[in-house]
Amino acid sequence: MKQVDQKKQKKVLWITIAVILCVCIVASAILFSIYYVDSSVKPQVDDNAKNVILLIGDGMGEEHIKAGELYEGSLLTMQKFPTQGEVVTRSLTPPFTDSAAAATAMATGYKTYNSRISYKDGKNLTTIAEEAMAAGKKVGVVATKSITDATPAAFLAHAKDRDMSDEIAEQMLVSGVDVLFGLNDDSMRKLASEIPTSTRDYCTSFEEIASSSAEQIVGLFDEAIPTLGANTLSYLTEKALDVLSKNNDNGFFLMVEGSKIDSYSHDNDMEGMLRELRAFDEAVSTAKSWASKNGDTAVIVVADHETGNLTIPDDATMEDLIDYEKSDNWFKSTTHTNSNVRYFIYNVGSEPVYGDVPTGEFDDQGNQIYVNAITSYKEDTLKDFPEKIDNTDIYRLIKQLLF
């Protein structure tokens, strides 16, 4: 009888082990299908742009944008762009991406593991910034946190770990980048004597940046970049555009990051997040205005991931939003999430149509005075761009536009 019971126990044990193995196999298959199967759509774009401006709102999910709209009482600049959709953000590391892997995907077109900086499986991944420089285009990178932080680093450097800031700083300075604006850090301070060259200014204040006429500028600040006033991310974007477009017939690539939307979302700080989001959207407006005025320029706005699992109540009012003791609780986590984020593309400025435009003034003979100016834009060729894309498709879009 005892022997029979032992046989039953062994049978139950083996059945249990088999069930556990089956569950593990199924779970592994699901994880593989989610994280390791290529989810890109590889969109084809029959258009070119001399210049591309990529603006990344770090941690800016769809609900963050809704909060910004509620706060402003109107659509944000990015929400008015003609081409819009959503972006899948996951990396090769479950359950959700970090900024390093997400920025790498957008900079190189390859998925990688969290903490990697344009690096995968022992190999450096060529970035869109490096390709642009190799083609004779100018490149700028602007951020509101440390310039060696994950997102700016992924466009100009390569590292197995995002915390290898000394190596990242050295690579950034020898990369050939034309504009580098962000917060200073210990890694860059160690290299301070190497930053200025015959063609490159090293600026540590907004006043020095404003007065610089150098071909290349590295502007690093010891204090936070303000969200209000004259010296904001919008100003840095404008200055970067001035430097990159000066005496340049080959075009440029500019990446601008609103870095601290993410920081305040981690802290569940609605008030701080809204300040950073507003400053970021003002930079978007600056980029859009420049593109509209100068033509031949595409502006792409996207986020690397969502942070804080922000959920805006359906009946939320402006009064609810600015009651920060209440709205801070609309964040449901302090981490990143796997939520899809939004993309917005402004491309109608790529080929302006010029014509004679009346000035409203008359010459001595009473004839209307005309000036040659932009009268219209070509039809937006990205109107049929896929509504849902992968973050690696951001790289593919930029590459097709630039080359």
Disulfide bonds with the S-S distance in Angstrom:
none
